[in-house]
Amino acid sequence: MIRIITLNLNGIRSAARKGWLDWTAGQQADLLCVQELKAQQADLDPSLCAVDGMRGHFHFAQKKGYSGVGVYSRAAPRTVRVGFGHEEFDAEGRYLEADFGAFSAVSIYLPSGSSSEERQQAKFRFMDAFLPHLAQLAASGREIVLCGDWNIAHMERDLKNWRSNQKNSGFLPEERAWLTRIFDEIGWVDVYRRLHPEATDESYTWWSNRGQSWAKNVGWRLDYQIATPGLAASARRAAVYKEQRFSDHAPLTVDYAFGG
């Protein structure tokens, strides 16, 4: 059994102050994929470089206090790939791929387009650049899981107020259609939805800090583990942890009965 957790930290040091490290220490995870580090290597003390015996590998953004992703693993990866070969977005620290032989794990952080039209256009550029890479990965013949904050709610059941958000970043028709292409055309599998096809409010992984979104569970499902069919078929359990808050996102844990 392989346990993989993904979590957008919204600042690795901030999440640590909120108990993220203590929680992780009790999870018996084999892999931990994290996003939105908002830090550089020099900002990470030893407690953040290795978590619960898992060594961290990171892709930091060039801009300080921005983006960044990482993969912590109990087993040492054979190789680590930093970035997916696109200059604009590799500079933003959005992709880290760790190869463990039997399978590979990727920590991914898609741009958010909610702050401005300029950033929405950047998000569309990312989607255009990333789709061929996803097709290439799927065609590689390897078992792969892509974990992270995709910043898109795929279906109406993936957010509380879908009707009022149809013109908002994260639920735009173009974004949703892009995810559909990933699943239906390229063949990737949404692991949580495979195990919980009808789940609604229990699937949310992000809540706005505005208003009473958390208290009222007005959430969005933005964090996914998206896998190749063979790996996805081995998933036995998927759950979102909400008893504590480490950031504006919640951890998504999936157990895979995968031995390579």
N, C-alpha and C positions, 0 to 999 in steps of 0.2 A: 504493500500500500504506500502510495506517495501522497503526502498532504501539501497542497500549495495554497498559499494565502496571497491575496493582492489587496493593497491599501494605498489610496492617495493620502499622504501624510499632511498636506498643506503646511509644509515646514517640518523637517525632520527633528529639529531641536524643540520646536513647539509641541509636537506630538510626544516626544520623550518626556517633557514636563507634565504631560497629561496622562502618563502611565502606560504608553504604548509598549515600552520595553518590558515592563513587568508582565503585561498581558501576553506578549509574544512568548515569553519564557515558559508559559504554561500550556502552549498550544501544540507542542510536539510536531512542529512543521518541518518539512524537508526542504522547502523552498519558500522564500518570502519575496514577493515583487512589490516594490514601492515606487511611488511617483510624487512629483512636486516636492523635491527635496528642499528647494530654496536655500541651497548651501553650496560651498566649495569643499574640496578635499581638506583644506586647512581648517575648516570649521568643525570637522568631525573628530571628536575625541574617541578613545579606544572603545567606549561602550556603544558607539554608533558605527564603528567600522566592522564590528563583529557582534551579532545578536544571537543569544542563546546557542552559542557554539557554531553559528552559521557565519561564514565569512562574506563580507559584502564586496560587490563589484559595482561601479557606478559610472554613469554618464552625466557629467555636470554641464550645465549651460555656461556659455561664455559670459553671459550677463549675470552679475552677482545678485543673489536673493531671488532667483527665478528658475522655475521648471526643475529639470533634473530627474533621473530615474535610477533605480538600482535593483540588483538581484542578490539576495542573501541565500547561500546554499550550504547544506551540511556536507555534501560531497563536493570535491573540487571539480570545477568544469574543465573539460578538455581544452576548450577555446572560449574566448569572450570577444564578441563583436560589438564595438561601440559606434552607434549610428548606422543608418541603412543606406548611406551613399548619396544623400541629398544635402548640399552645402547649407542652404538656408535653415533647414530644420535640424540638421546635425549640430549646428551651432547653438541650438536651443535645448539640447540635452533631452531628447524624447525617445530614444530607442537603445536598449541594451539586450543583446542576445547571448545566452550562455548555453553551450553545447555539452551535454552530459553523456554523449554516446548513444544511449538508447532513445533519448529524446532531447529536445531543446526547449528552453523556456525564454520568453521575451517579456521584458517589462516595457510597456508602451504608454505614452502620454500624448494624446491628441490635443492640438490647440483648442482653446475655447474661443468662440466667436462672439461672446456675449458683451464684451466691453466696448466694441466699436465695429463699424462696418469694415474698417481696415483689417481688424483681426479676423473677422468672418471671411474675408477674401483670402487671408493667410490660411485659414482652416480649409477652405476649398482647394487651395494649392497643395496643401499637405495631402488631402484625400486623393487628388489626382496623381501625386507622386508616389503615394504609398500603395495604391491598388495594384500596380504591376509588381511591386515587391511582394505583396501578399500572394499573388498568383505564382510568382517564382518560388516562394517558400512552399506553397501547396504542391507544386510540381516536383519538389526535390525528393519526394519519397520518404522523408524523415517524419517522425512524429513530433509535433510542435504544439506548444500552448502559448498563446499571446495573452498576457495578463495586464490589466491596467484600466486607466480612466480614458474611455473612448469619447467622452463628452457628447454622446448622442444617445437618446432614448429611442429604441427601435420601434416599438409598437405602442398603441394606445394604452395597453395595460402596463406599460413601463413608466408611467408617471401619473400623478394624482389628477392634475388639471390639464388633461391633454387638449381639450377643446380651446382653451384660452392661450395655449402655447404653440399653436400651429404655425405662427409667423415668427417665433422666437428661436434664436440659436439653440441647438441641441435637440430640436424637434422639427426642423425644417424638412419639407418633402425631399429635397435633394440629399440631405444627410441620411434620412431614413432609407431612401432608395439605394444609397451607397452601401449601407450595412446589408440590405437585402441582396445586393449583388455578391457581397462577400460570402454570404451563406448559400444562396441559391445557385449562383453561377460558378464561383470558385470552389465551393464545397466545404468551407469552414463550418464549424458547429458551435453554436452558443450553448455552452455546457450547462449553465444554470437552467436555461429554458428546456433543455433536453430532459432534465430531471424534474423540473417544475413547470410544465407547459402552461398551466392556468394561473400560477401565482401572481398576485397583484401587489398589495401594499407591503407584504413581507419581503419583496424582492428589491425594494428601494435601497440605494447605496449612497445617495447624496441628498442633502437638505439645505436650502438657502439659509443664510444667517439672518435674513430679513424676516420680520414678522414673527409668527409662531409656527414656522414650517416644521421644526423638529417636534414641538409639543403636539402638533396636530397631524404629524406624519404626512405632511404635504411634500412628498419626496419624488425623486427621479431615480431610475436605474441607469447609471452611467458607467459603472464598473463591471467589467466582464472578464471571464476566462473563455477565450475562443480557441478551439483546438482542432487539429486534424481529426478526421472521423475515427481512426483507430484508437487514439488516445481518449477522445470524447466518449466513445462507447464503453470505456473502462471506468468512467466516473460513477461513483457509488453514492456520494453525499455532497450536497452543496448548501451552504448556509451563510446568511448575513448576520454578523454580530452587532447587536445594538444596545447591549447592557451598559456599556461605557462609551464615551465619545472621546476619540483621540484627535479628530479633525472634523471638517464638515462632511467627510465621507465615512463610510463604515467598511470594515474588512469583509471580504468575500473569501470563504474557505471552501475548497473542493478536495475531496479524497478520491484518488484514482487507484484502482486495482491493476496497476501497470507494472510489469516487471521487465519490459523490454524483450 
